[in-house]
Amino acid sequence: MENQKRKNSDNNTTTKKRKVLTFKEKKELCLYYQENPSLTQEEIGNKFGVKRNTVCDILKDKEKWLNLEFDGSNATRQREKSPKFPELEEALIIWVSKALAANKTITGEIILTKAVHFAKLMNIEDFTGSTGWLNNFKKRHNIKQYAKHGEAQSGPNEEELADEREKLKELISNFDYEDVFNCDETGNNFIII
């Protein structure tokens, strides 16, 4: 008898797995609501596979979702998680932006070292600067790793560029312009000859 009840209850209860919408889907839901204002929240929820109260919660923040711009990383995100040390991350992202603008090479190890340094300056004692923190920091701020090649790797930064141009003008001033070549082009000219 006990087994019979268990079997019946298993067949009668169909548990629906909770669906969490991505940021992009939340924006699409808001746009769909704007295009179809006569639909009920229940009908919109059925289209997107969520319950009415989820639709209600999303539509409460519809301005936020409609104004959201996607940069690649946040389109597939489902939740907003604020960082544990927002002031530290704000200072660090400013430093990273300035370093990249100055054409500096930045590694994960350099970011971690700078983060620990900033944490000490800000008297943040429980910051450890782990690899997990670094990975999450890079995800939150859409920082990718790129390998520099050729001229991008060896080029001068913005401050040095004006000085280098003046030196180059001085060096080539004794030559006719038709006799001046970029070194990258000399291999091609040699092959043509």
N, C-alpha and C positions, 0 to 999 in steps of 0.2 A: 504494500500500500504506500509506504514511504517513497519507494523508488518510482511508483506511478506518479505521485505528485511532483516529484523532482523533474521527471520527463516532461510533464505537461507545462510546468512553469518555465522550463528551458525553451520549449517550442513557442510559448506565448509571448515571451519577452524578447523583443529585438532591440538590442542596445545600439543606438546610433552613435558613431564616433564623432566627437566634437571636432568641428572644422574651424581652423584659425585662418582668417584671410590675410594675404600679404598686403603691404602698403599699396601696391599697384591695384589689387582687387578692391580695396577700400575706396580708392579714388574712382574706379570704374563703377562701383555701387552708387556713389554720390552722383556721378554723371548720369547714370541710368535713372536715378530718382528725379533729377532735374528734367530729363527728357520725357519721363512718364509720371507726372505728379498725381495722376488719378489712381495709380496703383497703391494698394495698401502695403504696409511694411511686411505683412505676412507673405504677400505675393512676391515682393522683392527678395525676401529671405529664401523663399522656395527656389527662385532663379539662381541665387548664389550659394545655395546649400547651407544656409545658416538660419538660426531661429530669429523670431521677430524682435526679441529684446536686443540681440546683437546688432540688427539693422538700426534699431532706435539709438543705441550707443554710438554707432558710427555716424549717423546723421546729426547727432548733437554736435559733433566736431567736423561737420562737412566743410566748413571754410578751410580748416587746417588741411584736410585731405585734398580738396580741390586746388589749393595753392601749392601743394607739394610738387617739387621738381625732382625728377629721378636722375641720379648720376651713375647708375649702374649697380651700386651696392645696395641702395635702399629700396629698390623696386621689389626685391624678393624678401625683404625683412618682414617679420610678422609682429614684432614687439619693439617698443622703445625702451631701452635700458640705459639709464643715465650712468655716467662713470662715477666711481667711488671718490675720485679726486678731481672734480671739475676744474678747479683753479689751476692745478698742476697741468692738466691736459691743455687748457687754454694757453698757458704760457709756453708749453712745449710745441703746440701747433704753430704759434707765432714764430718761434725759433726755427722750426723746420721750414716754414714758408720762406723766411729770410735766407736761410742757408741754401735752399734750392734756387732762389732767385740769384744768389751769388755764385751759382754753378758749383757748389761744394758737393762732394761725394758724401752721402749719408748712409750708414749701415744700421742694422738693428742694434748692434752693440753700441754704436755712438748715441742712438736715441735713448737707450737704456741708461747709459752713463750720464747723459744730460738730464734725464728725468730724475735720477737719484740726486744729482747736484741741485736741481730746482726744488726737490722735496726737502733737502736740508736747508736751503735758503728760506723756504716757506714754513719751516718748523713742522713738517708732516713726519711724524715718527713711525707710523705703522705702514708706510709704503715700502714694499720689498723690491719692486722692479723685476718681476718674474717674466719668463718667456710668454706665459699665458697672458699677462697684462699687456705685453708688447704686441702680441697678435691681435688682441681685442682693440687696442689703441689704433693699430693700423687699419682694422676693419671699420671702426667708427669714423675715421677721418679719411678713408679711401686712399691709403698710402700703399703704393705698389712698389715692387722691386724691379728696377730696370738695370741692364748692363750697358755701360757706356762704351762705345767703340770709336775708333779712329779719332777724328778731330774733336768730337764732343767730349772725349775723355781728356784730351790734352790742351784744350783751348783755354785762353785767359778769361778771368772773370771780368765783370763790367768795369771795375776800377782800372784794371790793367789794360783794357782794350784800347782806350784812347792813346795811352803811352806807346803801346805796340804799333798802332797805326802811324804815329809820328816817326818812330824808328824806321818803319818800313818805307815811308815816303823819303826819308833821308837816305836810306840805302839805295833806292832805285832812282834817285834824282840824277845820277850820272849816266843813265841809260835811256835810250829811246823806248817809248811805250810798246812798240811792236817787238822789242827784244825782251820784254818782261813776261814771264810765264808763272803760273801757279805750279808748284812742285807736283801736285797731283796730276797735272796735265802732261808733264814731261814724258811719263811712261807711254801715254797714248801717242804723243808726237813722235817718239822714237820708233814705235811700232809702225806708224804711218810711213815714215821715211824708209 
